[in-house]
Amino acid sequence: MPCQVTATPEGGLVFLCGRGRARTQPCDHCGQPGTRLCDRTVSQAPFRTCDRPLCAACAIHRPGHVDYCRAHAPATGAST
């Protein structure tokens, strides 16, 4: 299974592994290519996150490489 390694603007690394090239989903807010996903936990069993696609401009970024959509940022204490 081929993996693609991409550097983030914050200095981290993203590893994408799978068959073929993944398609980028449009941002849930503005329609631009979504390069991030909302990290808000929505279920514990089974563990699942929101995963709404977000562009860098619309994502509400928190320290630790965590991003939230606008709907979940207030619930986490993140400011817009």
C-alpha positions in Angstrom: 0.0 0.0 0.0 1.7 3.2 -1.1 1.9 6.1 1.4 2.2 9.8 0.7 4.0 12.0 3.3 3.0 15.7 3.3 4.4 18.5 5.5 1.9 20.8 7.2 2.3 24.6 7.5 2.7 24.1 11.3 5.7 21.9 10.8 4.0 18.5 11.3 3.7 15.5 8.9 0.6 13.9 7.5 0.8 10.3 6.3 -1.8 9.2 3.7 -1.8 5.5 3.0 -4.1 3.5 0.7 -4.8 2.3 -2.7 -4.7 5.0 -5.4 -4.8 8.7 -4.8 -7.5 10.0 -2.4 -9.8 12.7 -3.6 -10.0 16.0 -1.7 -13.5 16.8 -0.4 -14.7 20.4 -0.7 -14.6 22.5 2.5 -17.9 22.2 4.4 -18.1 26.0 4.7 -16.7 27.6 1.6 -16.2 24.9 -1.1 -12.5 25.3 -1.4 -10.4 22.0 -1.3 -10.6 20.6 2.2 -7.1 19.8 3.4 -8.2 19.2 7.1 -10.9 17.3 9.0 -12.8 18.3 12.1 -11.3 16.5 15.1 -14.2 16.8 17.5 -15.1 13.4 19.0 -18.8 12.5 18.3 -18.9 8.9 19.5 -16.8 6.9 22.0 -18.0 3.4 21.1 -17.0 3.0 18.4 -14.6 5.9 18.5 -15.5 8.4 15.8 -14.7 12.1 15.0 -16.8 14.6 13.1 -14.4 14.5 10.0 -16.1 17.4 8.2 -13.7 18.5 5.4 -12.3 22.0 6.0 -9.8 24.3 4.2 -7.0 26.0 6.2 -8.9 29.3 6.2 -12.2 27.9 7.7 -10.7 25.4 10.1 -10.5 26.7 13.7 -7.0 25.5 14.7 -6.0 24.7 18.2 -2.5 23.8 19.6 -1.5 20.2 19.1 -2.5 20.0 15.4 -6.2 19.9 16.2 -8.8 21.5 14.0 -12.5 22.1 14.5 -15.4 23.0 12.2 -17.5 26.1 13.2 -20.2 23.9 14.6 -17.9 22.1 17.1 -15.5 24.9 18.0 -17.7 26.5 20.7 -18.3 23.1 22.3 -14.5 22.7 22.8 -13.8 26.2 24.1 -12.0 27.1 20.9 -12.3 30.7 19.7 -13.1 31.6 16.2 
